């Protein structure tokens, strides 16, 4: 799908957008060409219009920085990994390539990150976006950073709820182990989300550093965007630091949860140990009188059986009382 976003005729700070039909010419005022799941024919049309080469999906997924951030034929090619909300609990990462030329900004994507819709809602309002391709790129990056911060803030709120559930859990829930099992599963999910946010911000920071180091203001532009991109770098770094803080908090929660699980297990083991010690004397007495020797004086006693049972009860109660007095139970 080929979507064209151009400058509105009624306002120079507002974008209008439309889908380009097959065979339709590119608008002269188009400053943003958004390739969503592009076909080879759509790639070819954009390549002919701007004189650039559109990277394939496999090339966008490359890990080497030199393969995803570079300059070619006067255009800057930059690929970043963007948070993309999916049907699963954990948002996935989507590869998005930004191609900055003097005529227009081209974005190539095969998913629909929420940041694009957020930016489009802003840009189509008066004062939402400038008329330069650099202004569109700056707005898109700002929306991507805002979306990542929103996801991270939501994870932080959920971590606080899980933390209160662990350290203020009711005794019955703790003994059943339900709280600990659920919390450990949630910790794994939250750590995955935080890891995705950090990976996204690292890729966005790489793009911003590349722009700050290689961007020169066009002659026709009155102002540049180097200051805005340097400010965005600081925002990205702040998100990365907050993500590291949340990751450390999750590690503490994991250690504390496993420690509490160990405490509950020790309680169970201690209970079995006490029961075993309490049953040892009765077992010994029962074993002695269970022997089949012919000459055993106690076998002829009238009160032998009640005496043996009484001794077993007595030596079972005495260890229990001793453990209670020592406060081991």
C-alpha positions in Angstrom: 0.0 0.0 0.0 1.4 3.4 -1.0 0.2 6.3 1.1 1.2 9.9 0.2 1.3 12.6 2.8 1.6 16.2 1.5 1.4 19.8 2.7 -2.1 21.0 3.0 -3.1 23.9 0.8 -4.9 25.8 3.5 -2.1 25.6 6.1 1.7 25.3 5.9 1.8 23.6 9.3 -0.6 20.8 8.5 -0.4 17.6 6.5 -3.0 15.9 4.3 -2.8 12.3 3.4 -4.2 10.1 0.6 -3.6 6.7 -0.9 -2.0 6.8 -4.4 -3.8 4.7 -6.9 -1.9 2.7 -9.6 -0.8 4.9 -12.4 -1.5 8.1 -10.5 1.3 10.7 -10.5 3.1 11.7 -7.3 1.8 15.1 -5.9 4.3 17.9 -6.3 4.0 18.9 -2.7 4.4 15.4 -1.2 6.9 15.5 1.7 6.3 12.0 3.1 5.8 8.7 1.2 4.7 5.9 3.5 5.3 2.4 2.0 3.1 0.0 4.0 3.6 -3.6 2.9 4.9 -2.3 -0.5 4.7 -4.4 -3.6 7.7 -4.6 -6.1 5.8 -2.3 -8.4 5.3 0.3 -5.6 9.0 0.1 -4.7 9.9 0.7 -8.4 7.7 3.7 -8.7 9.2 5.4 -5.6 12.7 4.5 -6.8 12.1 6.2 -10.2 10.5 9.2 -8.6 13.3 9.9 -6.1 16.2 8.2 -7.7 16.9 5.9 -4.7 16.9 2.2 -4.0 14.3 0.8 -1.6 15.8 -1.9 0.7 14.1 -5.2 0.9 12.5 -6.7 4.0 15.5 -9.0 4.5 18.0 -6.1 4.2 15.9 -4.1 6.8 16.4 -6.9 9.3 20.2 -6.9 9.1 22.0 -6.5 12.4 25.2 -4.7 11.2 24.9 -0.9 11.7 26.7 -0.2 8.4 24.0 -2.2 6.5 21.0 -0.4 8.0 22.4 3.2 8.6 24.2 4.7 5.6 24.3 7.4 3.0 23.7 6.6 -0.7 23.2 8.9 -3.7 22.6 11.9 -1.4 19.9 10.1 0.6 20.2 8.9 4.2 19.0 5.4 4.9 18.2 4.6 8.6 16.5 1.5 10.0 15.1 1.4 13.5 13.2 -1.2 15.5 9.9 0.3 16.7 7.5 -1.0 19.4 4.4 -2.5 17.6 1.4 -3.5 19.6 0.2 -7.0 18.7 -2.5 -9.4 19.8 -0.1 -11.0 22.2 0.6 -9.8 25.8 4.1 -8.6 24.9 4.4 -6.0 22.1 6.7 -7.0 19.3 9.4 -5.0 17.5 8.9 -3.9 13.9 11.6 -2.9 11.5 11.0 0.6 9.9 13.4 2.2 7.4 13.5 6.0 7.1 14.9 7.3 3.8 15.6 11.1 4.1 16.0 12.9 0.7 15.7 16.6 -0.2 12.3 16.0 -1.9 10.6 13.8 0.6 10.9 11.4 3.5 10.2 7.7 2.6 9.2 5.2 5.3 9.2 1.5 4.6 7.4 -0.8 7.0 5.6 -4.2 7.1 3.8 -3.6 10.3 1.6 -0.9 11.8 3.2 0.6 14.9 0.9 2.7 16.9 3.4 5.6 16.8 2.6 6.2 13.1 -1.1 6.7 13.9 -0.2 9.0 16.8 2.0 11.2 14.6 -0.6 11.2 11.8 -3.3 12.5 14.2 -1.0 15.3 15.3 0.3 16.2 11.8 -3.1 16.5 10.3 -4.1 19.2 12.8 -3.1 22.9 12.4 0.4 23.4 13.7 1.0 19.7 13.9 3.9 19.4 11.5 6.2 21.5 9.2 6.5 21.3 5.5 10.0 19.8 5.3 10.9 16.1 5.2 13.1 16.7 8.2 10.1 18.0 10.1 8.1 14.8 9.4 11.1 12.7 10.5 11.4 14.7 13.7 7.7 14.3 14.4 7.8 10.5 13.7 10.8 10.0 16.0 9.1 12.0 18.7 6.0 9.9 18.4 8.1 6.7 18.6 9.8 7.9 21.7 6.5 9.0 23.3 5.0 5.6 22.5 8.0 3.8 24.1 7.7 5.9 27.2 4.0 5.2 27.4 4.6 1.4 27.2 7.4 1.6 29.8 5.1 3.7 32.1 2.4 1.1 31.8 4.9 -1.7 32.7 6.1 0.3 35.7 2.5 0.6 37.0 2.0 -3.2 36.6 5.3 -3.9 38.4 4.2 -1.8 41.4 0.9 -3.8 41.6 2.8 -7.1 41.4 5.2 -5.9 44.1 2.4 -5.1 46.5 0.8 -8.5 45.8 4.0 -10.3 46.7 5.0 -8.5 49.8 1.4 -8.0 51.1 0.0 -11.3 50.1 -2.5 -13.1 52.4 -1.3 -16.2 54.2 -3.7 -18.5 52.5 -2.7 -17.4 49.1 0.9 -17.6 49.9 0.6 -21.2 51.3 -1.2 -22.3 48.1 1.7 -20.8 46.1 -0.7 -19.2 43.6 0.7 -15.7 44.2 4.3 -16.7 43.6 3.5 -18.6 40.4 1.5 -15.8 38.9 4.1 -13.2 39.8 7.0 -15.1 38.4 5.1 -15.5 35.1 4.4 -11.7 35.1 8.0 -10.9 35.8 9.0 -12.8 32.7 6.5 -10.9 30.6 7.5 -7.5 32.0 11.2 -8.2 31.4 10.4 -9.1 27.8 8.6 -5.8 27.3 11.4 -3.8 28.9 13.9 -5.6 26.8 12.0 -4.7 23.6 11.7 -1.1 24.7 15.5 -0.9 25.4 16.3 -2.5 22.0 14.0 -0.1 20.3 15.5 2.9 22.0 19.0 1.8 21.2 18.2 1.6 17.5 16.4 5.0 17.6 19.4 6.5 19.4 21.7 5.2 16.7 19.6 6.9 14.1 19.5 10.2 16.0 23.3 10.2 16.5 23.8 9.5 12.8 21.5 12.4 11.9 23.2 14.7 14.4 26.6 13.9 13.0 25.8 13.9 9.3 22.9 16.3 8.8 23.4 19.6 7.1 20.7 22.2 6.8 19.4 22.5 3.2 19.9 25.9 1.6 16.1 26.4 1.1 15.4 25.7 4.8 15.4 28.6 7.2 16.2 26.4 10.2 17.7 23.0 10.8 16.8 20.2 13.2 20.1 19.3 14.8 19.0 20.8 18.1 15.7 18.9 18.1 17.6 15.6 17.4 20.1 16.2 20.2 17.2 16.9 22.5 15.5 13.6 21.3 18.8 11.8 22.1 18.6 13.0 25.7 14.9 11.8 25.9 15.9 8.4 24.5 18.7 8.1 27.0 16.4 9.0 29.8 14.0 6.2 28.7 16.9 3.7 28.6 17.9 4.7 32.1 14.4 4.2 33.3 14.2 0.9 31.6 17.4 -0.2 33.4 15.9 0.9 36.7 12.8 -1.2 36.0 14.9 -4.1 35.0 16.8 -3.9 38.3 13.5 -3.7 40.1 12.3 -6.8 38.4 15.5 -8.6 39.3 14.9 -7.7 43.0 11.3 -8.9 42.8 12.5 -12.2 41.2 15.1 -12.7 44.0 12.6 -11.8 46.7 9.9 -14.0 45.3 12.3 -17.0 45.0 13.5 -16.3 48.6 9.9 -16.3 49.8 9.3 -19.5 47.9 12.3 -21.0 49.6 11.0 -19.9 53.0 7.6 -21.6 52.4 9.4 -24.8 51.3 11.6 -24.7 54.4 8.4 -24.5 56.5 7.1 -27.6 54.9 10.4 -29.5 55.2 10.6 -28.4 58.9 7.1 -29.7 59.5 8.0 -33.1 58.0 11.2 -33.2 60.1 9.2 -32.5 63.3 6.7 -35.2 62.4 9.5 -37.7 61.7 11.2 -37.0 65.0 7.9 -37.2 66.9 7.2 -40.6 65.4 10.6 -42.2 66.0 10.0 -43.3 69.7 6.5 -44.7 69.0 8.0 -46.5 66.0 10.8 -47.9 68.1 8.3 -49.2 70.8 6.1 -50.7 68.1 9.0 -52.4 66.5 10.2 -53.9 69.8 6.9 -55.4 70.7 6.3 -56.5 67.1 9.2 -59.0 67.3 8.2 -62.7 67.3 10.5 -64.1 70.0 9.0 -67.0 72.0 10.1 -65.6 75.4 8.9 -62.0 75.9 7.6 -61.3 79.5 5.5 -58.4 78.4 3.3 -60.6 76.2 1.7 -62.2 79.2 1.0 -58.9 81.0 -2.6 -58.0 81.4 -1.9 -54.3 80.9 0.9 -54.7 78.4 -1.0 -53.5 75.4 -2.4 -50.3 77.0 1.1 -49.6 78.4 2.7 -49.9 75.0 0.1 -47.6 73.4 0.5 -45.1 76.3 4.2 -45.0 75.9 3.9 -44.4 72.1 1.5 -41.5 72.7 3.7 -40.1 75.5 6.9 -40.1 73.4 5.0 -38.6 70.5 3.7 -35.7 72.6 7.0 -34.9 74.4 9.0 -33.9 71.3 6.0 -31.8 70.1 6.0 -29.9 73.4 9.7 -29.5 73.3 9.6 -28.0 69.8 6.8 -25.6 70.9 8.8 -24.6 73.9 11.9 -23.9 71.7 9.6 -21.9 69.3 10.6 -24.1 66.4 7.0 -24.5 65.5 
